[in-house]
């Protein structure tokens, strides 16, 4: 049984969007005179983005592992 490296398409893109949104929050709060609130908000958004990224990566890895196992079982059955 051979496992492939999992794809990172959507998970990586959503993490990037979270980082961009966090930067936007920080800049907007900093321009209004509350850089500390912006930093805290940005950190919370980045933490949520990382959590979501890790969750999606685990789901992708699990799905690909199950797919590889099903494929291996199918090949064994054909023999």
C-alpha distances in whole Angstrom, upper triangle without the diagonal:
4,7,10,13,15,18,22,24,26,26,27,30,31,31,33,35,36,37,39,41,41,43,45,46,47,49,51,52,53,55,57,58,55,52,51,51,49,47,46,45,43,41,40,39,37,35,35,33,31,30,29,27,25,25,23,21,20,20,18,15,15,15,12,10,11,11,7,7,10,9,6,9,12,10,11,14,15,15
4,7,10,12,15,19,21,23,23,24,27,28,28,30,33,33,34,36,38,39,40,42,44,44,46,48,49,50,52,54,55,52,50,49,48,46,44,44,43,40,38,38,37,34,33,33,31,28,28,27,25,23,23,22,19,18,18,16,13,14,14,11,9,12,11,7,9,12,10,9,12,14,13,14,17,18,18
4,7,9,12,15,18,20,19,20,23,25,25,27,29,30,30,33,34,35,37,39,40,41,43,45,46,47,49,50,51,49,46,45,44,42,40,40,39,36,35,34,33,30,29,29,27,25,24,23,21,19,19,18,15,14,15,12,10,11,11,8,7,10,10,7,9,12,11,10,14,15,15,16,19,20,21
4,6,9,12,15,17,17,18,20,22,22,24,26,27,28,30,32,33,34,36,37,38,40,42,43,44,46,48,49,47,44,43,43,40,38,38,37,34,33,33,31,29,28,28,25,23,23,22,19,18,19,17,14,14,14,11,9,12,11,8,8,12,10,8,11,14,12,13,16,17,17,19,21,22,23
4,7,9,12,15,14,14,17,19,19,21,23,24,25,27,29,29,31,33,34,35,37,39,40,41,43,45,46,43,40,40,39,37,35,35,34,31,30,30,28,25,25,25,22,20,20,19,16,15,17,14,11,12,13,10,8,12,12,9,10,13,13,11,14,17,16,16,20,21,20,22,25,26,27
4,6,9,12,11,12,15,16,16,18,20,21,22,24,26,27,28,30,31,33,34,36,37,38,40,42,43,41,38,38,37,34,33,32,31,29,27,27,25,23,22,22,19,17,18,16,13,13,13,11,8,10,10,7,6,9,9,7,9,12,12,11,14,16,16,17,20,21,21,23,25,26,28
4,6,9,9,9,12,14,14,16,18,19,20,22,24,25,26,28,29,31,32,34,35,36,38,40,41,39,37,36,35,33,31,31,30,27,26,26,24,22,22,21,18,17,18,16,12,13,14,11,9,11,11,7,8,12,11,9,12,15,13,14,17,18,18,20,22,23,23,26,28,28,30
4,6,6,6,8,10,11,12,14,15,16,18,20,21,22,24,26,27,28,30,32,33,34,36,38,35,33,33,32,29,28,28,26,23,23,23,20,18,18,18,14,13,15,13,9,11,12,9,7,11,11,8,10,13,13,12,15,17,16,17,20,21,21,23,26,26,27,29,31,32,34
4,6,6,6,9,10,11,13,15,16,17,19,20,22,23,25,26,28,29,31,32,33,35,37,35,33,33,32,29,28,28,26,23,23,23,20,18,19,18,15,15,16,14,11,13,14,10,10,13,13,10,13,15,14,14,17,19,18,19,22,23,23,25,27,27,28,31,32,33,35
4,5,5,6,9,10,10,12,14,15,16,18,20,21,22,24,26,27,29,30,31,33,35,33,31,31,29,26,26,26,23,21,21,21,18,16,17,15,12,13,14,11,9,12,12,8,9,13,12,10,13,15,14,15,18,19,19,21,23,24,24,26,28,29,30,33,34,34,37
4,5,5,6,9,10,11,13,14,15,17,19,20,21,23,25,26,27,29,31,32,33,31,29,29,27,25,24,23,21,19,19,18,15,14,14,13,9,10,11,8,5,8,9,6,7,10,10,9,12,14,14,15,17,19,19,20,23,24,24,27,29,29,31,33,34,35,37
4,6,5,6,9,10,11,13,14,15,17,19,20,21,23,25,26,27,29,31,32,30,27,27,26,24,22,23,21,18,18,18,15,13,14,14,10,10,12,10,7,10,12,9,9,13,13,12,14,17,17,17,19,22,21,22,25,26,27,29,31,31,32,35,36,37,39
4,5,5,6,9,10,11,12,14,15,17,18,20,21,23,24,26,27,29,31,29,26,27,26,23,22,23,20,17,18,18,15,13,15,14,10,11,14,11,9,13,14,11,12,16,16,14,17,19,19,19,22,24,23,25,28,28,29,31,33,33,34,37,38,39,41
4,5,5,6,9,10,10,12,14,15,16,18,20,21,22,24,26,27,29,27,25,25,23,20,20,20,17,15,16,15,12,11,12,11,7,9,11,8,7,11,12,10,11,15,15,14,17,19,19,20,22,24,24,26,28,29,29,32,34,34,36,38,39,40,42
4,5,5,6,9,10,11,12,14,15,17,19,20,21,22,24,26,27,25,23,23,21,19,18,18,16,13,13,13,10,8,10,9,5,6,9,8,6,9,11,10,11,14,15,15,17,19,20,21,23,25,25,26,29,30,31,33,35,35,37,39,40,41,43
4,5,5,6,9,10,11,12,14,15,17,18,20,21,23,25,26,24,22,22,21,18,17,18,16,13,14,15,11,9,12,12,8,10,13,11,10,13,15,14,14,18,18,18,20,22,23,23,26,28,27,29,31,33,33,35,37,38,39,41,43,43,45
4,5,5,6,9,10,10,12,14,15,16,18,20,21,23,24,23,21,22,20,17,17,18,15,12,14,14,10,10,13,11,8,11,13,12,11,15,16,14,16,19,19,19,22,24,24,25,27,29,29,30,33,34,34,37,38,39,40,43,44,45,47
4,5,5,6,9,10,10,12,14,15,16,18,20,21,23,20,18,19,17,14,14,14,12,9,10,10,6,6,9,8,5,8,11,10,10,13,14,14,16,18,19,19,22,24,24,25,27,29,29,31,33,34,35,37,39,40,41,43,45,46,48
4,5,5,6,9,10,11,12,14,15,16,18,20,21,19,17,17,16,13,12,13,11,8,9,11,8,6,9,10,7,9,12,12,12,14,17,16,17,20,21,21,23,25,26,27,29,31,31,33,35,36,37,39,41,42,43,45,47,48,49
4,5,5,6,9,10,11,12,14,15,16,19,20,19,16,18,17,13,13,15,13,9,12,13,10,9,13,13,10,13,16,15,14,18,19,19,20,23,24,23,26,28,28,29,31,33,33,35,37,38,39,41,43,44,45,47,49,49,51
4,5,5,6,9,10,10,12,14,15,17,19,17,15,16,15,11,12,13,10,8,11,11,8,9,12,11,10,13,15,14,15,18,19,19,21,23,24,24,27,29,29,30,32,34,34,36,38,39,40,42,44,44,46,48,49,50,53
4,5,5,6,9,10,11,12,14,16,17,14,12,13,12,8,8,10,7,4,7,8,6,6,10,10,9,12,14,14,15,18,19,19,21,23,24,25,27,29,30,31,33,35,35,37,39,40,41,43,45,46,47,49,50,52,54
4,5,5,6,9,10,10,12,14,15,14,11,13,12,9,9,11,9,6,9,11,9,9,13,14,13,15,17,18,18,20,22,22,23,26,27,27,29,32,32,33,35,37,38,39,41,43,43,45,47,48,49,51,53,54,56
4,5,5,6,9,10,11,12,14,13,12,14,13,9,10,13,10,8,12,13,11,12,15,15,14,17,19,19,19,22,24,24,25,28,29,29,31,33,34,35,37,39,39,41,43,44,45,47,49,49,51,53,54,55,57
4,6,5,6,8,10,11,12,11,10,11,9,6,8,10,7,6,10,11,9,11,14,14,14,17,19,19,20,22,24,24,26,28,29,29,32,34,34,35,38,39,40,41,44,45,46,48,49,50,52,54,55,56,58
4,6,5,6,9,10,11,9,7,8,8,4,5,8,7,6,9,11,10,11,14,15,15,17,20,20,21,23,25,26,27,29,31,31,33,35,36,37,39,41,41,43,45,46,47,49,51,52,53,55,57,58,60
4,6,5,6,9,10,10,8,11,10,7,9,12,11,9,13,15,14,14,18,19,18,20,23,23,23,26,28,28,29,32,33,33,35,38,38,39,41,43,44,45,47,48,49,51,53,54,55,57,59,60,62
4,5,5,6,9,9,9,11,10,7,10,13,11,11,14,15,14,16,19,19,19,22,24,24,25,27,29,29,31,33,34,34,37,39,39,40,43,44,45,46,49,49,50,52,54,55,56,59,60,61,63
4,5,5,6,5,6,8,7,5,8,10,9,10,13,14,14,16,18,19,19,22,24,24,25,28,29,30,31,34,35,35,37,39,40,41,43,45,46,47,49,51,52,53,55,56,58,60,61,62,64
4,5,5,5,4,8,8,6,8,11,11,11,14,16,16,17,20,21,21,23,25,26,27,29,31,32,33,35,36,37,39,41,42,43,45,47,47,49,51,52,53,55,57,58,59,61,63,64,66
4,5,7,8,11,11,9,12,15,14,14,17,19,18,20,23,24,24,26,28,28,29,32,33,34,35,38,39,39,41,43,44,45,47,49,49,51,53,54,55,57,59,60,61,63,65,66,68
4,6,8,11,10,10,13,15,14,15,18,19,19,21,23,24,24,27,29,29,30,33,34,35,36,39,40,40,42,44,45,46,48,50,51,52,54,55,56,58,60,61,63,65,66,67,69
4,6,9,9,9,12,14,14,15,18,19,20,21,23,25,25,27,29,30,31,33,35,36,37,39,41,41,43,45,46,47,49,51,52,53,55,57,58,59,61,62,64,66,67,68,70
4,6,6,6,9,10,11,12,14,16,17,18,20,21,23,24,26,27,28,30,32,33,34,36,38,39,41,42,43,45,47,48,49,51,53,54,55,57,58,60,61,63,64,66,68
4,5,5,6,9,10,10,12,14,15,16,18,20,21,22,24,25,26,28,30,31,32,34,36,37,38,40,41,43,44,46,47,48,50,52,53,54,56,58,59,61,62,64,65
4,5,5,6,9,10,11,12,14,15,16,18,20,21,23,24,25,27,29,30,31,33,35,36,37,39,41,42,43,45,46,48,49,51,52,54,55,57,58,60,61,63,65
4,5,5,6,8,10,11,12,14,15,16,18,20,21,22,24,26,27,28,30,32,33,34,36,38,39,40,42,44,45,46,48,49,51,52,54,55,57,58,60,61,63
4,5,5,6,8,10,10,12,14,15,16,18,20,21,22,24,26,27,28,30,31,32,34,36,37,38,40,42,43,44,46,48,49,50,52,53,55,57,58,59,61
4,5,5,6,9,10,10,12,14,15,16,18,20,21,22,24,25,27,28,30,31,33,34,36,37,39,40,42,43,45,46,47,49,51,52,53,55,57,58,60
4,5,5,6,9,10,11,12,14,15,16,18,20,21,23,24,26,27,29,30,32,33,35,36,37,39,41,42,43,45,46,48,49,51,52,54,55,57,59
4,5,5,6,9,10,11,12,14,15,17,18,20,21,23,24,26,27,28,30,32,33,35,36,38,39,40,42,43,45,46,48,49,51,53,54,55,57
4,5,5,6,9,10,10,12,14,15,16,18,20,21,22,24,26,27,28,30,31,33,34,36,37,38,40,42,43,45,46,47,49,51,52,54,55
4,5,5,6,9,10,10,12,14,15,16,18,20,21,22,24,25,27,28,30,31,33,35,36,37,39,40,42,43,45,46,48,49,51,52,54
4,6,5,6,9,10,11,12,14,15,17,18,20,21,23,24,26,27,29,30,32,33,35,36,38,39,41,42,43,45,47,48,49,51,53
4,5,5,6,9,10,10,12,14,15,16,18,20,21,22,24,26,27,28,30,32,33,34,36,37,39,40,42,43,45,46,48,49,51
4,5,5,6,9,10,10,12,14,15,16,18,20,21,22,24,25,27,28,30,31,33,34,36,37,39,40,42,43,45,46,48,49
4,5,5,6,9,10,11,12,14,15,17,18,20,21,23,24,26,27,29,30,32,33,35,36,37,39,41,42,43,45,47,48
4,5,5,6,9,10,11,12,14,15,17,18,20,21,23,24,26,27,28,30,32,33,35,36,37,39,41,42,43,45,47
4,5,5,6,9,10,10,12,14,15,16,18,20,21,22,24,26,27,28,30,31,33,34,36,37,39,40,42,43,45
4,5,5,6,9,10,10,12,14,15,16,18,20,21,22,24,25,27,28,30,31,33,34,36,37,39,40,42,44
4,5,5,6,9,10,11,12,14,15,17,18,20,21,23,24,26,27,29,30,32,33,35,36,38,39,41,43
4,5,5,6,9,10,11,12,14,15,16,18,20,21,22,24,26,27,28,30,32,33,35,36,37,39,41
4,5,5,6,9,10,10,12,14,15,16,18,20,21,22,24,26,27,28,30,31,33,34,36,37,39
4,5,5,6,9,10,10,12,14,15,16,18,20,21,22,24,26,27,28,30,31,33,34,36,38
4,5,5,6,9,10,11,12,14,15,17,18,20,21,23,24,26,27,29,30,32,33,35,37
4,5,5,6,9,10,10,12,14,15,16,18,20,21,22,24,26,27,28,30,31,33,35
4,5,5,6,9,10,11,12,14,15,16,18,20,21,22,24,26,27,28,30,32,33
4,5,5,6,9,10,10,12,14,15,16,18,20,21,22,24,26,27,28,30,32
4,5,5,6,9,10,11,12,14,15,16,18,20,21,22,24,26,27,29,31
4,5,5,6,8,10,10,12,14,15,16,18,20,21,22,24,26,27,29
4,5,5,6,9,10,10,12,14,15,16,18,20,21,22,24,26,27
4,6,5,6,9,10,11,12,14,15,16,18,20,21,22,24,26
4,5,5,6,9,10,11,12,14,15,16,18,20,21,23,25
4,5,5,6,9,10,10,12,14,15,16,18,20,21,23
4,5,5,6,9,10,10,12,14,15,16,18,20,21
4,5,5,6,9,10,10,12,14,15,16,18,20
4,5,5,6,9,10,10,12,14,15,17,19
4,5,5,6,9,10,11,12,14,15,17
4,5,5,6,9,10,10,12,14,16
4,5,5,6,9,10,10,12,15
4,5,5,6,9,10,11,13
4,5,5,6,9,10,11
4,5,5,6,9,10
4,5,5,6,9
4,5,5,7
4,5,5
4,5
4
